[in-house]
Amino acid sequence: MSIPIVSIIIPTYNRTKYLALTLESISLQTCQDFEIIVIDDGSSDDEAKLLCKRYEKVKYIKISNSGGPAKPRNIGIQNSKGRYLAFVDDDDLWMPNKLEKQIEILDNNPDFGLVHSCCEVIDENGVSKDKIVGRPGTLGLKHGDVSLRMIGNWTVMMPTSFVRKEVVSKVGFFNEEIIPALEDVEYWSRCSFETKFFYIDKPLAQYRIHSNNISTDNKKYLHLPLYLKNVLRQQIASEKISKKQYYLLLDNLCKAQITSVKTDILVTFKKLFLLDALWFFRKNNLKMLLYLLVIKK
């Protein structure tokens, strides 16, 4: 059997109806040189297994429930054979030319290790909500060496992520100790210090919004800045950033933490002091906090 160009990694859990639509969107890709690895995170039945048997390119792996997508993605990485890795969740859809476009970009741009795009939002029934997510205000913001402007500000839209296997080999696995829904932000932040990102300002995927999205719990994001601070510590320890850059990025995380103040004011204050004991002396942090608490309704 020939080695595929792309390994597509899909974690799933009790969502066979949506998974079927995801697999169908992949089967319609204009580029067909891929393998699909579906990692079932302990679903309560065998419906996903039976579904996957219908697709020749699918390898199905079932594990005990881990409580989140990090471990399934890591198992998918371990079982992958392609020189490129693409990640998609079991409720999102791909545009037909996604893989072809991303392969072409990385093949022709060896200095870039990851390509991503914005997403069109659809509802639980697959109906477009006429909304685009993941599009930056300034197009260059998400393109090139993004390491000093990404962390604390934005992340890669998961269903559009497409990365060289060699980059993943350097970065390592998704952090399985992180609260589910935060692990992808932490992972792509780590990747940003290893390679340049190529941003396409055209939706290559459809991101589904529904009641069971694990990313809809805003309280989880109260903990994100501290996880990202650990990423910064790793980078300064490996001398990939300077001390000055460390504190500039740490200030970004403080500002990100401040924006969560209305979710839980006490937790926000506690996290701010854990991030930086002198956060209130940093430029505009206190002003921003007072604005959110007193002025903005």
Phi and psi in degrees as a GROMACS rama.xvg file:
@    title "Ramachandran Plot"
@    xaxis  label "Phi"
@    yaxis  label "Psi"
@TYPE xy
-72.9044  154.509  SER-2
-79.2276  127.598  ILE-3
-72.5179  155.202  PRO-4
-69.0105  -42.1496  ILE-5
-124.429  137.595  VAL-6
-106.855  121.751  SER-7
-101.373  122.073  ILE-8
-110.6  122.785  ILE-9
-128.586  109.15  ILE-10
-79.5825  144.853  PRO-11
-144.051  154.345  THR-12
-158.731  107.681  TYR-13
52.9698  39.0126  ASN-14
-137.72  52.2535  ARG-15
-61.481  -36.1482  THR-16
-59.6736  -48.1814  LYS-17
-71.6994  -39.1323  TYR-18
-57.6991  -39.1336  LEU-19
-59.4946  -39.3648  ALA-20
-70.5452  -37.7053  LEU-21
-62.6782  -48.4204  THR-22
-62.7908  -36.5492  LEU-23
-65.1571  -40.8974  GLU-24
-65.4282  -32.3425  SER-25
-72.7609  -38.3055  ILE-26
-64.1877  -19.001  SER-27
-94.189  8.28685  LEU-28
-63.1371  142.568  GLN-29
-69.4975  -24.2642  THR-30
-102.493  127.937  CYS-31
-112.633  10.6076  GLN-32
-88.8308  73.5944  ASP-33
-149.975  164.401  PHE-34
-120.838  151.141  GLU-35
-116.927  128.787  ILE-36
-115.985  109.469  ILE-37
-97.6938  120.932  VAL-38
-109.832  111.023  ILE-39
-86.3941  116.099  ASP-40
-85.6262  52.9193  ASP-41
78.3712  39.7844  GLY-42
-57.0117  153.957  SER-43
-77.8672  -5.59301  SER-44
-143.03  -175.329  ASP-45
-106.481  19.3065  ASP-46
-63.0704  -40.5603  GLU-47
-64.2915  -39.307  ALA-48
-62.0091  -45.7387  LYS-49
-64.2916  -38.1779  LEU-50
-62.6684  -46.6316  LEU-51
-64.2371  -26.9654  CYS-52
-64.3219  -18.6992  LYS-53
-77.2101  -14.8467  ARG-54
-112.99  120.031  TYR-55
-62.1493  -33.0541  GLU-56
-85.9169  -0.980289  LYS-57
-94.5451  131.469  VAL-58
-108.05  122.738  LYS-59
-104.128  130.456  TYR-60
-130.765  126.702  ILE-61
-110.56  135  LYS-62
-126.646  168.569  ILE-63
-67.9804  148.014  SER-64
-59.3955  127.853  ASN-65
-103.919  -12.1995  SER-66
89.5557  2.79704  GLY-67
-173.999  174.13  GLY-68
-83.2381  -10.4481  PRO-69
-61.7948  -52.0271  ALA-70
-63.4415  -46.551  LYS-71
-56.2939  -41.7429  PRO-72
-63.0475  -39.9222  ARG-73
-64.237  -39.4564  ASN-74
-66.0154  -36.8972  ILE-75
-62.4013  -43.1424  GLY-76
-59.5146  -45.3475  ILE-77
-62.8461  -29.0186  GLN-78
-98.5258  2.77622  ASN-79
-80.8762  149.711  SER-80
-119.936  -16.1876  LYS-81
-72.656  160.182  GLY-82
-83.3863  -13.9162  ARG-83
-121.828  148.43  TYR-84
-118.448  134.97  LEU-85
-123.922  135.801  ALA-86
-115.401  139.292  PHE-87
-151.331  142.464  VAL-88
-84.5804  166.929  ASP-89
-80.2328  11.1872  ASP-90
-127.216  4.50912  ASP-91
-105.642  163.269  ASP-92
-126.435  153.998  LEU-93
-109.159  145.543  TRP-94
-71.4452  149.603  MET-95
-58.2253  -29.8187  PRO-96
-100.115  13.4945  ASN-97
-56.6541  -57.407  LYS-98
-63.455  -44.0284  LEU-99
-57.7112  -44.8302  GLU-100
-65.9031  -43.718  LYS-101
-72.2387  -37.6807  GLN-102
-61.3134  -45.0465  ILE-103
-59.3873  -41.9362  GLU-104
-66.0185  -48.695  ILE-105
-71.4189  -33.0647  LEU-106
-62.2204  -34.8943  ASP-107
-97.724  -2.9506  ASN-108
-133.362  77.1825  ASN-109
-63.1339  -18.3893  PRO-110
-78.2956  -10.8702  ASP-111
-104.694  138.112  PHE-112
-110.182  -8.1636  GLY-113
-146.592  139.802  LEU-114
-128.23  139.196  VAL-115
-149.314  173.829  HIS-116
-152.417  179.896  SER-117
-82.1902  175.43  CYS-118
-130.09  148.616  CYS-119
-86.1384  137.68  GLU-120
-92.244  133.098  VAL-121
-123.976  159.258  ILE-122
-90.7465  -172.725  ASP-123
-64.3955  -20.3396  GLU-124
-97.7032  5.28834  ASN-125
83.9149  11.3649  GLY-126
-87.6442  131.653  VAL-127
-62.8879  138.765  SER-128
-99.6067  12.8966  LYS-129
53.0353  44.4884  ASP-130
-139.257  140.181  LYS-131
-113.765  131.286  ILE-132
-117.304  148.977  VAL-133
89.7357  3.39186  GLY-134
-89.7502  123.552  ARG-135
-76.967  156.619  PRO-136
-65.3148  -35.7298  GLY-137
-115.644  123.157  THR-138
-60.759  -32.7821  LEU-139
-73.4898  -10.138  GLY-140
-60.1494  -36.5076  LEU-141
-101.993  13.9028  LYS-142
-122.389  139.689  HIS-143
93.8054  -145.18  GLY-144
-80.9088  101.039  ASP-145
-101.01  4.60148  VAL-146
-58.8326  -33.4504  SER-147
-95.4469  1.32459  LEU-148
-129.082  1.43106  ARG-149
-92.4614  -52.3913  MET-150
-62.5812  125.331  ILE-151
88.2314  -4.35198  GLY-152
-117.981  -41.8344  ASN-153
-160.5  174.321  TRP-154
-142.706  173.677  THR-155
-80.203  133.903  VAL-156
-69.4872  119.765  MET-157
-54.8664  -44.6007  MET-158
-71.9354  -5.91767  PRO-159
-104.438  -3.8555  THR-160
-67.618  134.974  SER-161
-150.181  115.811  PHE-162
-138.209  148.683  VAL-163
-68.0093  141.372  ARG-164
-60.4566  -34.2354  LYS-165
-66.6711  -31.0273  GLU-166
-67.54  -44.2365  VAL-167
-60.9823  -37.651  VAL-168
-61.899  -32.9654  SER-169
-78.7222  -41.9142  LYS-170
-75.3502  -36.0958  VAL-171
96.8325  -159.573  GLY-172
-92.6418  167.114  PHE-173
-64.1285  144.267  PHE-174
-76.8085  112.774  ASN-175
-80.2359  -6.49319  GLU-176
-90.6138  -8.28929  GLU-177
-81.8699  148.306  ILE-178
-57.2198  130.707  ILE-179
-52.7828  140.74  PRO-180
93.094  -14.0801  ALA-181
-104.619  -16.8973  LEU-182
-65.2773  -30.7392  GLU-183
-72.4535  -38.1709  ASP-184
-61.0783  -45.0436  VAL-185
-64.0812  -39.3508  GLU-186
-68.2019  -47.891  TYR-187
-68.0762  -28.1104  TRP-188
-63.9506  -41.8366  SER-189
-63.2194  -40.9923  ARG-190
-61.389  -32.8381  CYS-191
-63.3657  -21.7387  SER-192
-88.7666  -2.55107  PHE-193
-108.825  -23.7668  GLU-194
-156.62  164.878  THR-195
-84.5828  148.67  LYS-196
-104.107  138.047  PHE-197
-105.624  118.21  PHE-198
-101.907  131.289  TYR-199
-107.367  121.819  ILE-200
-88.4542  53.4642  ASP-201
-149.851  130.839  LYS-202
-61.2487  121.909  PRO-203
-103.605  -1.60661  LEU-204
-150.1  162.108  ALA-205
-112.69  123.73  GLN-206
-98.9994  119.628  TYR-207
-90.5978  128.388  ARG-208
-102.403  124.176  ILE-209
-154.724  176.084  HIS-210
-67.9186  -18.6663  SER-211
-101.119  11.358  ASN-212
-61.3132  129.035  ASN-213
-76.1381  -13.0317  ILE-214
-89.113  2.07907  SER-215
-87.0231  -6.33384  THR-216
-85.5622  100.919  ASP-217
-63.6196  -25.8971  ASN-218
-64.6448  -25.526  LYS-219
-62.1365  -34.2494  LYS-220
-74.3037  -9.65638  TYR-221
-61.0018  -27.3965  LEU-222
-93.9777  -11.6888  HIS-223
-61.3545  -46.2912  LEU-224
-56.3969  -35.5649  PRO-225
-68.5252  -35.9942  LEU-226
-63.5496  -39.5742  TYR-227
-72.4595  -27.9528  LEU-228
-61.6293  -37.9668  LYS-229
-62.7658  -35.0831  ASN-230
-62.0121  -43.9578  VAL-231
-62.3059  -38.9803  LEU-232
-62.0193  -39.7414  ARG-233
-63.5631  -38.7139  GLN-234
-72.4785  -38.9572  GLN-235
-72.5927  -32.3466  ILE-236
-66.3654  -33.8633  ALA-237
-91.606  5.52663  SER-238
63.0691  31.2701  GLU-239
-86.8558  -18.5756  LYS-240
-132.981  155.747  ILE-241
-85.4166  170.287  SER-242
-63.3293  -38.2932  LYS-243
-63.175  -44.8224  LYS-244
-63.8194  -37.8445  GLN-245
-56.6213  -47.7868  TYR-246
-72.7275  -30.5456  TYR-247
-64.9444  -43.1475  LEU-248
-72.3695  -33.9303  LEU-249
-62.8809  -36.542  LEU-250
-65.5477  -35.8705  ASP-251
-58.0291  -41.5409  ASN-252
-68.2143  -36.5018  LEU-253
-62.7898  -42.7001  CYS-254
-64.4647  -40.0808  LYS-255
-62.5252  -38.8195  ALA-256
-65.7804  -39.841  GLN-257
-60.5743  -35.8782  ILE-258
-64.4803  -15.3266  THR-259
-92.7952  8.22701  SER-260
-60.118  -33.4113  VAL-261
-80.2191  -12.197  LYS-262
-73.2245  -44.3126  THR-263
-162.772  103.243  ASP-264
-65.7218  -39.4874  ILE-265
-69.3861  -44.7941  LEU-266
-64.0789  -39.411  VAL-267
-59.7991  -46.4402  THR-268
-63.0147  -42.7553  PHE-269
-60.4935  -45.1938  LYS-270
-66.4004  -36.1483  LYS-271
-60.7409  -43.4364  LEU-272
-72.0014  -27.4724  PHE-273
-73.1058  -32.0318  LEU-274
-68.9042  -49.8252  LEU-275
-159.59  112.684  ASP-276
-60.6863  -20.0086  ALA-277
-109.601  25.0637  LEU-278
-55.8714  -35.33  TRP-279
-73.4317  -12.4105  PHE-280
-89.2094  -13.7531  PHE-281
-72.8536  154.366  ARG-282
-54.4472  120.391  LYS-283
68.2373  1.54941  ASN-284
-64.5542  -46.7099  ASN-285
-66.8484  -39.2433  LEU-286
-61.9127  -42.5703  LYS-287
-63.4468  -42.5283  MET-288
-62.0917  -46.3722  LEU-289
-64.255  -37.1973  LEU-290
-61.4663  -46.1117  TYR-291
-67.5684  -34.5407  LEU-292
-82.0584  -39.0811  LEU-293
-103.746  -43.0332  VAL-294
-94.1511  -51.8265  ILE-295
-73.3365  128.171  LYS-296
